[in-house]
Amino acid sequence: MSPAGPFPLYYPGDARRAFGSDESTRRFARVAQLEPGSRILVLGCGPISAPVLLARDLGCSVVAADTEDSLLTLVRERVRALALGDRVETRRVDLEKLGFPEGEFDAILAQGRVFYPLGAGLTALRRVLAKRGRIGLTFPARVGRYTAKSALEFWERRLGMQPLLPRELLGELESHGYEPESVETLTDLELDTLYRDVESRLENAPAADAELMRQEIAIHREQNGKAGVSYAFLVGRRKEPGEKPPASRDRG
């Protein structure tokens, strides 16, 4: 296993986000059983509407957090314009030490950004998640029947591990103290659309970050529109030691 590249994985701040649609946010909110007053950590800011939707439409108390002040600015401005300052707090965070109390949040949502190696992220975020709270997390996944060697090698260098199949990602959720609930991946068309938007925004990106992203896009396109590695969105519930598994849905 090769050492991981730098985290968070680079992503242009103004590009569209995987799983960042209002529909995706509402679907997560239903699974997480969010209600007025639920306290939510949205990790990763940019051109996504999750903090506003969760606060304005669902009455949640939201902390919108990122590692860069520049990415928090858009959220601050929108929150101010919509007079949501009593429901949405923006905060710059250090990923090594988030600075939130244990069990602070009823749900944690990270749409389209990959902030941590998988195991490290699941461990760090579980600590600030309330009992029975839900996490919605984005991470690369191996998809399709065949994944080119070049794609596997690229992603192993980036992640410090070979990309896992969606069912294997659910297994990682379980092994890190969560009850796995669902996983979805971007379709080939959705990934193509995402990469076109990202590519158009790399001109002003830091040179090293832009080069890695261009390599990622090029490796995807080598597969003639058939993704070998895509992005997945995992949902799991914090599970306590000794907790019994849920009742089987199989009626025999």
Number of C-alpha atoms within 10 A of each C-alpha: 9 12 11 14 14 15 13 13 16 17 19 22 19 15 20 19 21 21 24 18 15 14 10 14 20 17 12 18 18 10 15 21 13 21 15 13 14 18 24 26 26 21 23 23 29 20 15 23 15 24 30 21 16 26 24 18 11 16 17 22 24 28 20 24 24 21 17 15 14 13 19 20 14 16 24 17 11 15 21 13 10 10 12 18 15 11 19 25 17 21 16 16 17 12 16 10 8 13 10 14 10 12 16 17 25 25 31 26 23 24 25 24 24 22 22 19 19 20 12 13 16 19 14 15 22 25 16 21 25 19 17 17 23 30 29 23 25 23 24 24 23 24 22 11 8 12 16 14 9 12 23 18 14 17 20 18 17 21 23 17 17 19 25 17 16 22 13 13 22 20 15 17 24 17 13 17 17 25 22 22 15 14 17 14 22 20 14 17 12 14 21 18 12 17 21 12 16 21 15 11 16 18 9 9 15 11 11 10 16 20 13 15 21 16 14 17 18 13 19 23 14 13 14 8 12 20 26 21 27 20 24 24 25 21 24 24 24 23 21 12 7 6 8 8 8 7 6 7 6 5 4 4
